[in-house]
C-alpha cells in the first residue's frame, strides 16, 4: 500500500510540475530598445506562438519560457 501511495505521489508531482511552465510573449520595437514582456503569460507554447503571429507590431517578437 505504501508503494502504491509513493508511486502515485511521484507521478502527480511530475505531472503538476509539467503544468507549471509558462510562456511569455516578448516584443522589441527597435534594435536599441529592451524586450518588453506581455502582461499575460501563456500556458502552452502554441498559444504564445499564435498570439505572436497575430501581432501587427513592427519589430521583433519571441516566446520565452518563464
mmCIF file as gemmi writes it, N, C-alpha and C atoms, coordinates in Angstrom:
data_model
loop_
_atom_site.group_PDB
_atom_site.id
_atom_site.type_symbol
_atom_site.label_atom_id
_atom_site.label_alt_id
_atom_site.label_comp_id
_atom_site.label_asym_id
_atom_site.label_entity_id
_atom_site.label_seq_id
_atom_site.pdbx_PDB_ins_code
_atom_site.Cartn_x
_atom_site.Cartn_y
_atom_site.Cartn_z
_atom_site.occupancy
_atom_site.B_iso_or_equiv
_atom_site.pdbx_formal_charge
_atom_site.auth_seq_id
_atom_site.auth_asym_id
_atom_site.pdbx_PDB_model_num
ATOM 1 N N . UNK Axp A 1 ? 0.821 -1.193 0 1 0 ? 1 A 1
ATOM 2 C CA . UNK Axp A 1 ? 0 0 0 1 0 ? 1 A 1
ATOM 3 C C . UNK Axp A 1 ? 0.868 1.262 0 1 0 ? 1 A 1
ATOM 4 N N . UNK Axp A 2 ? 1.973 1.206 0.767 1 0 ? 2 A 1
ATOM 5 C CA . UNK Axp A 2 ? 2.859 2.363 0.823 1 0 ? 2 A 1
ATOM 6 C C . UNK Axp A 2 ? 3.523 2.608 -0.526 1 0 ? 2 A 1
ATOM 7 N N . UNK Axp A 3 ? 3.862 1.514 -1.231 1 0 ? 3 A 1
ATOM 8 C CA . UNK Axp A 3 ? 4.495 1.653 -2.544 1 0 ? 3 A 1
ATOM 9 C C . UNK Axp A 3 ? 3.538 2.306 -3.538 1 0 ? 3 A 1
ATOM 10 N N . UNK Axp A 4 ? 2.279 1.913 -3.49 1 0 ? 4 A 1
ATOM 11 C CA . UNK Axp A 4 ? 1.278 2.498 -4.38 1 0 ? 4 A 1
ATOM 12 C C . UNK Axp A 4 ? 1.116 3.986 -4.1 1 0 ? 4 A 1
ATOM 13 N N . UNK Axp A 5 ? 1.05 4.342 -2.833 1 0 ? 5 A 1
ATOM 14 C CA . UNK Axp A 5 ? 0.921 5.749 -2.454 1 0 ? 5 A 1
ATOM 15 C C . UNK Axp A 5 ? 2.14 6.542 -2.901 1 0 ? 5 A 1
ATOM 16 N N . UNK Axp A 6 ? 3.325 5.977 -2.713 1 0 ? 6 A 1
ATOM 17 C CA . UNK Axp A 6 ? 4.553 6.65 -3.098 1 0 ? 6 A 1
ATOM 18 C C . UNK Axp A 6 ? 4.624 6.844 -4.612 1 0 ? 6 A 1
ATOM 19 N N . UNK Axp A 7 ? 4.293 5.808 -5.366 1 0 ? 7 A 1
ATOM 20 C CA . UNK Axp A 7 ? 4.303 5.913 -6.835 1 0 ? 7 A 1
ATOM 21 C C . UNK Axp A 7 ? 3.294 6.942 -7.323 1 0 ? 7 A 1
ATOM 22 N N . UNK Axp A 8 ? 2.115 6.939 -6.752 1 0 ? 8 A 1
ATOM 23 C CA . UNK Axp A 8 ? 1.078 7.894 -7.133 1 0 ? 8 A 1
ATOM 24 C C . UNK Axp A 8 ? 1.526 9.321 -6.824 1 0 ? 8 A 1
ATOM 25 N N . UNK Axp A 9 ? 2.13 9.52 -5.672 1 0 ? 9 A 1
ATOM 26 C CA . UNK Axp A 9 ? 2.607 10.85 -5.288 1 0 ? 9 A 1
ATOM 27 C C . UNK Axp A 9 ? 3.677 11.355 -6.241 1 0 ? 9 A 1
ATOM 28 N N . UNK Axp A 10 ? 4.587 10.486 -6.617 1 0 ? 10 A 1
ATOM 29 C CA . UNK Axp A 10 ? 5.661 10.882 -7.538 1 0 ? 10 A 1
ATOM 30 C C . UNK Axp A 10 ? 5.092 11.245 -8.9 1 0 ? 10 A 1
ATOM 31 N N . UNK Axp A 11 ? 4.182 10.445 -9.402 1 0 ? 11 A 1
ATOM 32 C CA . UNK Axp A 11 ? 3.579 10.712 -10.709 1 0 ? 11 A 1
ATOM 33 C C . UNK Axp A 11 ? 2.811 12.03 -10.697 1 0 ? 11 A 1
ATOM 34 N N . UNK Axp A 12 ? 2.049 12.284 -9.651 1 0 ? 12 A 1
ATOM 35 C CA . UNK Axp A 12 ? 1.294 13.54 -9.56 1 0 ? 12 A 1
ATOM 36 C C . UNK Axp A 12 ? 2.232 14.741 -9.461 1 0 ? 12 A 1
ATOM 37 N N . UNK Axp A 13 ? 3.297 14.599 -8.714 1 0 ? 13 A 1
ATOM 38 C CA . UNK Axp A 13 ? 4.266 15.686 -8.593 1 0 ? 13 A 1
ATOM 39 C C . UNK Axp A 13 ? 4.903 15.999 -9.938 1 0 ? 13 A 1
ATOM 40 N N . UNK Axp A 14 ? 5.261 14.983 -10.689 1 0 ? 14 A 1
ATOM 41 C CA . UNK Axp A 14 ? 5.867 15.208 -12 1 0 ? 14 A 1
ATOM 42 C C . UNK Axp A 14 ? 4.876 15.849 -12.963 1 0 ? 14 A 1
ATOM 43 N N . UNK Axp A 15 ? 3.634 15.419 -12.925 1 0 ? 15 A 1
ATOM 44 C CA . UNK Axp A 15 ? 2.621 15.984 -13.809 1 0 ? 15 A 1
ATOM 45 C C . UNK Axp A 15 ? 2.32 17.43 -13.455 1 0 ? 15 A 1
ATOM 46 N N . UNK Axp A 16 ? 2.259 17.743 -12.183 1 0 ? 16 A 1
ATOM 47 C CA . UNK Axp A 16 ? 1.977 19.116 -11.768 1 0 ? 16 A 1
ATOM 48 C C . UNK Axp A 16 ? 3.117 20.031 -12.185 1 0 ? 16 A 1
ATOM 49 N N . UNK Axp A 17 ? 4.355 19.578 -12.04 1 0 ? 17 A 1
ATOM 50 C CA . UNK Axp A 17 ? 5.489 20.417 -12.428 1 0 ? 17 A 1
ATOM 51 C C . UNK Axp A 17 ? 5.506 20.659 -13.937 1 0 ? 17 A 1
ATOM 52 N N . UNK Axp A 18 ? 4.983 19.739 -14.716 1 0 ? 18 A 1
ATOM 53 C CA . UNK Axp A 18 ? 4.918 19.941 -16.169 1 0 ? 18 A 1
ATOM 54 C C . UNK Axp A 18 ? 3.922 21.034 -16.528 1 0 ? 18 A 1
ATOM 55 N N . UNK Axp A 19 ? 2.867 21.197 -15.722 1 0 ? 19 A 1
ATOM 56 C CA . UNK Axp A 19 ? 1.865 22.22 -15.999 1 0 ? 19 A 1
ATOM 57 C C . UNK Axp A 19 ? 2.259 23.584 -15.458 1 0 ? 19 A 1
ATOM 58 N N . UNK Axp A 20 ? 3.327 23.664 -14.683 1 0 ? 20 A 1
ATOM 59 C CA . UNK Axp A 20 ? 3.734 24.937 -14.118 1 0 ? 20 A 1
ATOM 60 C C . UNK Axp A 20 ? 4.515 25.792 -15.107 1 0 ? 20 A 1
ATOM 61 N N . UNK Axp A 21 ? 4.848 25.245 -16.247 1 0 ? 21 A 1
ATOM 62 C CA . UNK Axp A 21 ? 5.558 26.021 -17.255 1 0 ? 21 A 1
ATOM 63 C C . UNK Axp A 21 ? 4.667 27.151 -17.752 1 0 ? 21 A 1
ATOM 64 N N . UNK Axp A 22 ? 5.262 28.294 -17.938 1 0 ? 22 A 1
ATOM 65 C CA . UNK Axp A 22 ? 4.548 29.409 -18.54 1 0 ? 22 A 1
ATOM 66 C C . UNK Axp A 22 ? 5.429 29.997 -19.632 1 0 ? 22 A 1
ATOM 67 N N . UNK Axp A 23 ? 4.789 30.511 -20.635 1 0 ? 23 A 1
ATOM 68 C CA . UNK Axp A 23 ? 5.479 31.133 -21.761 1 0 ? 23 A 1
ATOM 69 C C . UNK Axp A 23 ? 5.09 32.598 -21.804 1 0 ? 23 A 1
ATOM 70 N N . UNK Axp A 24 ? 6.061 33.441 -22.057 1 0 ? 24 A 1
ATOM 71 C CA . UNK Axp A 24 ? 5.82 34.875 -22.128 1 0 ? 24 A 1
ATOM 72 C C . UNK Axp A 24 ? 6.141 35.38 -23.518 1 0 ? 24 A 1
ATOM 73 N N . UNK Axp A 25 ? 5.277 36.239 -24.008 1 0 ? 25 A 1
ATOM 74 C CA . UNK Axp A 25 ? 5.49 36.879 -25.297 1 0 ? 25 A 1
ATOM 75 C C . UNK Axp A 25 ? 6.276 38.152 -25.051 1 0 ? 25 A 1
ATOM 76 N N . UNK Axp A 26 ? 7.391 38.302 -25.719 1 0 ? 26 A 1
ATOM 77 C CA . UNK Axp A 26 ? 8.221 39.484 -25.571 1 0 ? 26 A 1
ATOM 78 C C . UNK Axp A 26 ? 8.311 40.216 -26.897 1 0 ? 26 A 1
ATOM 79 N N . UNK Axp A 27 ? 8.287 41.542 -26.815 1 0 ? 27 A 1
ATOM 80 C CA . UNK Axp A 27 ? 8.281 42.397 -28.001 1 0 ? 27 A 1
ATOM 81 C C . UNK Axp A 27 ? 9.436 43.39 -27.89 1 0 ? 27 A 1
ATOM 82 N N . UNK Axp A 28 ? 10.099 43.599 -28.983 1 0 ? 28 A 1
ATOM 83 C CA . UNK Axp A 28 ? 11.176 44.586 -29.057 1 0 ? 28 A 1
ATOM 84 C C . UNK Axp A 28 ? 10.877 45.462 -30.266 1 0 ? 28 A 1
ATOM 85 N N . UNK Axp A 29 ? 10.531 46.719 -30.025 1 0 ? 29 A 1
ATOM 86 C CA . UNK Axp A 29 ? 10.07 47.58 -31.119 1 0 ? 29 A 1
ATOM 87 C C . UNK Axp A 29 ? 11.203 48.252 -31.887 1 0 ? 29 A 1
ATOM 88 N N . UNK Axp A 30 ? 12.393 48.284 -31.315 1 0 ? 30 A 1
ATOM 89 C CA . UNK Axp A 30 ? 13.534 48.853 -32.038 1 0 ? 30 A 1
ATOM 90 C C . UNK Axp A 30 ? 14.793 48.1 -31.638 1 0 ? 30 A 1
ATOM 91 N N . UNK Axp A 31 ? 15.848 48.229 -32.414 1 0 ? 31 A 1
ATOM 92 C CA . UNK Axp A 31 ? 17.065 47.467 -32.148 1 0 ? 31 A 1
ATOM 93 C C . UNK Axp A 31 ? 17.752 47.895 -30.853 1 0 ? 31 A 1
ATOM 94 N N . UNK Axp A 32 ? 17.631 49.163 -30.471 1 0 ? 32 A 1
ATOM 95 C CA . UNK Axp A 32 ? 18.286 49.662 -29.267 1 0 ? 32 A 1
ATOM 96 C C . UNK Axp A 32 ? 17.411 49.514 -28.019 1 0 ? 32 A 1
ATOM 97 N N . UNK Axp A 33 ? 16.167 49.113 -28.197 1 0 ? 33 A 1
ATOM 98 C CA . UNK Axp A 33 ? 15.237 49.014 -27.064 1 0 ? 33 A 1
ATOM 99 C C . UNK Axp A 33 ? 15.41 47.693 -26.32 1 0 ? 33 A 1
ATOM 100 N N . UNK Axp A 34 ? 14.898 47.656 -25.097 1 0 ? 34 A 1
ATOM 101 C CA . UNK Axp A 34 ? 14.867 46.421 -24.326 1 0 ? 34 A 1
ATOM 102 C C . UNK Axp A 34 ? 13.626 45.623 -24.692 1 0 ? 34 A 1
ATOM 103 N N . UNK Axp A 35 ? 13.655 44.335 -24.348 1 0 ? 35 A 1
ATOM 104 C CA . UNK Axp A 35 ? 12.5 43.483 -24.565 1 0 ? 35 A 1
ATOM 105 C C . UNK Axp A 35 ? 11.414 43.853 -23.569 1 0 ? 35 A 1
ATOM 106 N N . UNK Axp A 36 ? 10.182 43.979 -24.038 1 0 ? 36 A 1
ATOM 107 C CA . UNK Axp A 36 ? 9.031 44.273 -23.193 1 0 ? 36 A 1
ATOM 108 C C . UNK Axp A 36 ? 8.183 43.015 -23.135 1 0 ? 36 A 1
ATOM 109 N N . UNK Axp A 37 ? 7.848 42.594 -21.921 1 0 ? 37 A 1
ATOM 110 C CA . UNK Axp A 37 ? 7.097 41.35 -21.739 1 0 ? 37 A 1
ATOM 111 C C . UNK Axp A 37 ? 5.598 41.645 -21.714 1 0 ? 37 A 1
ATOM 112 N N . UNK Axp A 38 ? 4.845 40.887 -22.501 1 0 ? 38 A 1
ATOM 113 C CA . UNK Axp A 38 ? 3.389 40.982 -22.494 1 0 ? 38 A 1
ATOM 114 C C . UNK Axp A 38 ? 2.89 40.565 -21.117 1 0 ? 38 A 1
ATOM 115 N N . UNK Axp A 39 ? 1.899 41.258 -20.592 1 0 ? 39 A 1
ATOM 116 C CA . UNK Axp A 39 ? 1.496 41.069 -19.197 1 0 ? 39 A 1
ATOM 117 C C . UNK Axp A 39 ? 0.86 39.721 -18.895 1 0 ? 39 A 1
ATOM 118 N N . UNK Axp A 40 ? 0.242 39.096 -19.857 1 0 ? 40 A 1
ATOM 119 C CA . UNK Axp A 40 ? -0.476 37.832 -19.629 1 0 ? 40 A 1
ATOM 120 C C . UNK Axp A 40 ? 0.371 36.64 -20.061 1 0 ? 40 A 1
ATOM 121 N N . UNK Axp A 41 ? 0.742 35.748 -19.13 1 0 ? 41 A 1
ATOM 122 C CA . UNK Axp A 41 ? 1.514 34.559 -19.528 1 0 ? 41 A 1
ATOM 123 C C . UNK Axp A 41 ? 0.627 33.53 -20.224 1 0 ? 41 A 1
ATOM 124 N N . UNK Axp A 42 ? 1.246 32.671 -21.022 1 0 ? 42 A 1
ATOM 125 C CA . UNK Axp A 42 ? 0.546 31.613 -21.736 1 0 ? 42 A 1
ATOM 126 C C . UNK Axp A 42 ? 0.946 30.263 -21.141 1 0 ? 42 A 1
ATOM 127 N N . UNK Axp A 43 ? 0.005 29.345 -21.047 1 0 ? 43 A 1
ATOM 128 C CA . UNK Axp A 43 ? 0.291 28.015 -20.51 1 0 ? 43 A 1
ATOM 129 C C . UNK Axp A 43 ? 1.017 27.136 -21.507 1 0 ? 43 A 1
ATOM 130 N N . UNK Axp A 44 ? 0.714 27.31 -22.779 1 0 ? 44 A 1
ATOM 131 C CA . UNK Axp A 44 ? 1.302 26.476 -23.827 1 0 ? 44 A 1
ATOM 132 C C . UNK Axp A 44 ? 2.097 27.333 -24.805 1 0 ? 44 A 1
ATOM 133 N N . UNK Axp A 45 ? 3.16 26.764 -25.319 1 0 ? 45 A 1
ATOM 134 C CA . UNK Axp A 45 ? 3.971 27.482 -26.304 1 0 ? 45 A 1
ATOM 135 C C . UNK Axp A 45 ? 3.162 27.766 -27.567 1 0 ? 45 A 1
ATOM 136 N N . UNK Axp A 46 ? 2.284 26.846 -27.932 1 0 ? 46 A 1
ATOM 137 C CA . UNK Axp A 46 ? 1.468 27.038 -29.126 1 0 ? 46 A 1
ATOM 138 C C . UNK Axp A 46 ? 0.583 28.283 -28.996 1 0 ? 46 A 1
ATOM 139 N N . UNK Axp A 47 ? 0.039 28.525 -27.804 1 0 ? 47 A 1
ATOM 140 C CA . UNK Axp A 47 ? -0.782 29.713 -27.578 1 0 ? 47 A 1
ATOM 141 C C . UNK Axp A 47 ? 0.061 30.973 -27.736 1 0 ? 47 A 1
ATOM 142 N N . UNK Axp A 48 ? 1.279 30.925 -27.224 1 0 ? 48 A 1
ATOM 143 C CA . UNK Axp A 48 ? 2.18 32.069 -27.346 1 0 ? 48 A 1
ATOM 144 C C . UNK Axp A 48 ? 2.522 32.333 -28.813 1 0 ? 48 A 1
ATOM 145 N N . UNK Axp A 49 ? 2.8 31.274 -29.554 1 0 ? 49 A 1
ATOM 146 C CA . UNK Axp A 49 ? 3.139 31.437 -30.97 1 0 ? 49 A 1
ATOM 147 C C . UNK Axp A 49 ? 1.957 31.969 -31.781 1 0 ? 49 A 1
ATOM 148 N N . UNK Axp A 50 ? 0.737 31.544 -31.441 1 0 ? 50 A 1
ATOM 149 C CA . UNK Axp A 50 ? -0.435 32.065 -32.146 1 0 ? 50 A 1
ATOM 150 C C . UNK Axp A 50 ? -0.619 33.548 -31.845 1 0 ? 50 A 1
ATOM 151 N N . UNK Axp A 51 ? -0.42 33.943 -30.595 1 0 ? 51 A 1
ATOM 152 C CA . UNK Axp A 51 ? -0.522 35.364 -30.24 1 0 ? 51 A 1
ATOM 153 C C . UNK Axp A 51 ? 0.583 36.158 -30.93 1 0 ? 51 A 1
ATOM 154 N N . UNK Axp A 52 ? 1.742 35.57 -31.025 1 0 ? 52 A 1
ATOM 155 C CA . UNK Axp A 52 ? 2.871 36.213 -31.697 1 0 ? 52 A 1
ATOM 156 C C . UNK Axp A 52 ? 2.568 36.444 -33.169 1 0 ? 52 A 1
ATOM 157 N N . UNK Axp A 53 ? 1.946 35.465 -33.805 1 0 ? 53 A 1
ATOM 158 C CA . UNK Axp A 53 ? 1.591 35.607 -35.211 1 0 ? 53 A 1
ATOM 159 C C . UNK Axp A 53 ? 0.485 36.619 -35.443 1 0 ? 53 A 1
ATOM 160 N N . UNK Axp A 54 ? -0.322 36.893 -34.421 1 0 ? 54 A 1
ATOM 161 C CA . UNK Axp A 54 ? -1.43 37.836 -34.547 1 0 ? 54 A 1
ATOM 162 C C . UNK Axp A 54 ? -1.049 39.273 -34.251 1 0 ? 54 A 1
ATOM 163 N N . UNK Axp A 55 ? 0.171 39.512 -33.808 1 0 ? 55 A 1
ATOM 164 C CA . UNK Axp A 55 ? 0.609 40.879 -33.506 1 0 ? 55 A 1
ATOM 165 C C . UNK Axp A 55 ? 0.958 41.616 -34.786 1 0 ? 55 A 1
ATOM 166 N N . UNK Axp A 56 ? 0.57 42.858 -34.85 1 0 ? 56 A 1
ATOM 167 C CA . UNK Axp A 56 ? 0.907 43.683 -36.009 1 0 ? 56 A 1
ATOM 168 C C . UNK Axp A 56 ? 1.795 44.829 -35.554 1 0 ? 56 A 1
ATOM 169 N N . UNK Axp A 57 ? 2.881 44.461 -34.867 1 0 ? 57 A 1
ATOM 170 C CA . UNK Axp A 57 ? 3.832 45.446 -34.36 1 0 ? 57 A 1
ATOM 171 C C . UNK Axp A 57 ? 5.105 45.319 -35.183 1 0 ? 57 A 1
ATOM 172 N N . UNK Axp A 58 ? 5.62 46.443 -35.616 1 0 ? 58 A 1
ATOM 173 C CA . UNK Axp A 58 ? 6.891 46.401 -36.317 1 0 ? 58 A 1
ATOM 174 C C . UNK Axp A 58 ? 7.988 46.162 -35.295 1 0 ? 58 A 1
ATOM 175 N N . UNK Axp A 59 ? 8.849 45.241 -35.569 1 0 ? 59 A 1
ATOM 176 C CA . UNK Axp A 59 ? 9.932 44.925 -34.647 1 0 ? 59 A 1
ATOM 177 C C . UNK Axp A 59 ? 10.059 43.427 -34.467 1 0 ? 59 A 1
ATOM 178 N N . UNK Axp A 60 ? 10.703 43.038 -33.397 1 0 ? 60 A 1
ATOM 179 C CA . UNK Axp A 60 ? 10.964 41.629 -33.13 1 0 ? 60 A 1
ATOM 180 C C . UNK Axp A 60 ? 10.031 41.117 -32.047 1 0 ? 60 A 1
ATOM 181 N N . UNK Axp A 61 ? 9.649 39.857 -32.167 1 0 ? 61 A 1
ATOM 182 C CA . UNK Axp A 61 ? 8.855 39.193 -31.125 1 0 ? 61 A 1
ATOM 183 C C . UNK Axp A 61 ? 9.461 37.819 -30.872 1 0 ? 61 A 1
ATOM 184 N N . UNK Axp A 62 ? 9.291 37.319 -29.663 1 0 ? 62 A 1
ATOM 185 C CA . UNK Axp A 62 ? 9.754 35.98 -29.333 1 0 ? 62 A 1
ATOM 186 C C . UNK Axp A 62 ? 8.955 35.446 -28.158 1 0 ? 62 A 1
ATOM 187 N N . UNK Axp A 63 ? 8.9 34.13 -28.037 1 0 ? 63 A 1
ATOM 188 C CA . UNK Axp A 63 ? 8.269 33.47 -26.908 1 0 ? 63 A 1
ATOM 189 C C . UNK Axp A 63 ? 9.379 32.889 -26.044 1 0 ? 63 A 1
ATOM 190 N N . UNK Axp A 64 ? 9.354 33.226 -24.747 1 0 ? 64 A 1
ATOM 191 C CA . UNK Axp A 64 ? 10.363 32.713 -23.832 1 0 ? 64 A 1
ATOM 192 C C . UNK Axp A 64 ? 9.691 31.965 -22.698 1 0 ? 64 A 1
ATOM 193 N N . UNK Axp A 65 ? 10.364 30.945 -22.225 1 0 ? 65 A 1
ATOM 194 C CA . UNK Axp A 65 ? 9.841 30.15 -21.123 1 0 ? 65 A 1
ATOM 195 C C . UNK Axp A 65 ? 10.207 30.826 -19.81 1 0 ? 65 A 1
ATOM 196 N N . UNK Axp A 66 ? 9.207 30.921 -18.944 1 0 ? 66 A 1
ATOM 197 C CA . UNK Axp A 66 ? 9.443 31.589 -17.66 1 0 ? 66 A 1
ATOM 198 C C . UNK Axp A 66 ? 9.494 30.681 -16.504 1 0 ? 66 A 1
